[in-house]
Amino acid sequence: CPQGFYCPGMDEKRRCPANSNTTEGEEGKTMHDCLCMPGHFKNSSTSFDADLFTCSPCQEGHVAQRASLVCDPCAAGTAPTPISDACQACPLGTFSGAASAYCTLCLPGRYSVTLQAVSNESCLLCDAGKYSNISGANSEKLCTPCPDGASTESDGAVSLSQCIRPDTPDNSSVWECVSGRPCIVRGLSGIGLRDGHKLAISNQSCSPSLQLVERVPGGGVSEGANHTAGQE
């Protein structure tokens, strides 16, 4: 009796139900010798005859090995193989919830260095001052630094346009003020500037350890700028 058939006798040959096959190396004599293929389960509820059955596909996010009676859901952080016979770990740069049909790419502005991440929150944000427009980033190195003198307002920037940088005549992003005199900035231009941005006076060049000048009104930080006037 050839594969894909069962033979009740008397040279009779009957085809197995769709998505099933007979046990390799053995002759099938009844329909129950036909085994459902991976990714399918034996479903007898489709017929009033208990000896008849179909092999129904598993629902999304579920798997079944050959000859299974039920399909099992994949756990969070995993997804079915292409033939839905087992769950496999989501690779770096992706995540999935429970019973997911596939692993979802981390969104731009994020990256994941962990196998089997379970949600987009498992994907880490690019630090402030960096951005990434890549979906499925699997390394912090894929977060691109903003140009010199520029930064972002927060973590998780997704494009160069979110890098903010004021321009100066020498392109240093620094203006020098004279002690005891008003420090006025007008005609400010740059990348990503808009109303509400502020300037700060410090006693040293801009750095992560910026120290504001003491005894300056407002702590040396200006009011929010607007496009029609400078700030003292």
C-alpha positions, -999 to 999 in steps of 0.1 A, spaced: 0 0 0 17 32 -11 24 63 10 -6 85 14 -31 56 11 -46 29 33 -56 -5 20 -85 -23 38 -80 -54 17 -91 -71 -15 -67 -48 -35 -87 -18 -24 -67 14 -20 -81 45 -4 -64 79 -1 -57 93 33 -74 126 44 -58 158 32 -27 169 52 -20 134 64 1 104 54 5 68 64 33 57 87 65 55 68 76 19 62 42 4 72 11 -5 53 -20 13 65 -51 -8 67 -76 17 81 -80 55 80 -66 56 115 -33 45 102 -31 78 84 -12 103 106 -18 141 105 13 160 92 32 185 114 12 217 121 -21 198 120 -42 180 145 -66 150 142 -102 164 142 -130 140 145 -157 166 152 -162 172 115 -180 140 109 -208 119 126 -189 88 118 -163 81 146 -141 63 121 -138 94 99 -116 124 107 -98 154 91 -65 169 97 -71 205 106 -43 232 106 -33 246 139 -44 282 146 -18 310 145 8 308 172 2 271 179 22 240 169 18 202 166 41 174 158 31 146 134 1 125 146 -9 151 172 -44 152 187 -41 189 198 -20 220 190 -1 237 218 5 275 220 40 289 218 53 307 249 61 344 249 95 350 233 90 322 208 71 316 175 63 286 153 87 272 128 77 275 92 59 241 93 45 247 128 59 216 143 78 233 172 83 267 188 117 285 182 133 313 202 128 348 188 163 361 176 180 392 187 162 424 176 127 408 178 101 399 204 68 380 207 39 376 231 23 343 240 7 324 211 22 348 185 23 337 149 57 353 143 85 373 160 80 411 157 109 434 149 119 459 175 106 493 165 130 521 153 147 539 182 151 505 200 173 475 199 174 441 216 204 420 226 184 393 243 170 361 228 133 354 234 123 390 242 86 391 252 75 426 243 85 459 226 95 471 261 121 443 261 137 463 233 160 489 248 158 526 238 187 543 221 203 567 245 196 604 243 220 619 217 215 589 194 189 577 170 180 547 149 156 543 120 162 506 118 135 480 126 148 449 143 181 464 155 201 438 174 230 459 187 235 493 205 260 500 178 231 505 154 221 536 174 238 565 154 252 594 174 239 629 165 263 652 148 289 670 170 272 696 192 237 681 188 215 659 210 180 647 213 153 656 238 149 621 251 158 585 246 145 565 216 149 590 188 142 575 154 157 600 129 184 626 124 157 653 124 153 647 161 189 658 167 188 694 179 218 717 174 222 755 174 247 770 150 272 797 158 296 817 136 324 792 142 300 762 143 310 754 179 275 757 194 290 780 221 286 818 225 309 837 249 293 862 272 311 891 291 307 891 328 285 919 341 269 926 307 236 912 292 242 882 269 219 886 240 214 859 213 195 868 181 192 852 147 197 818 161 197 790 135 205 753 136 190 718 133 157 710 149 152 743 167 117 755 176 99 777 200 105 769 237 141 759 235 164 774 262 200 785 265 222 780 295 252 800 308 280 779 322 315 787 335 331 761 312 326 746 278 295 724 273 301 688 287 283 661 305 296 677 338 282 712 329 284 736 358 260 766 357 273 800 368 262 810 403 243 842 412 227 844 377 190 849 376 171 818 366 202 797 374 217 809 341 190 793 321 170 815 297 133 817 292 119 797 263 130 812 230 106 821 202 111 828 165 105 866 168 129 876 196 162 867 212 166 861 249 187 880 276 
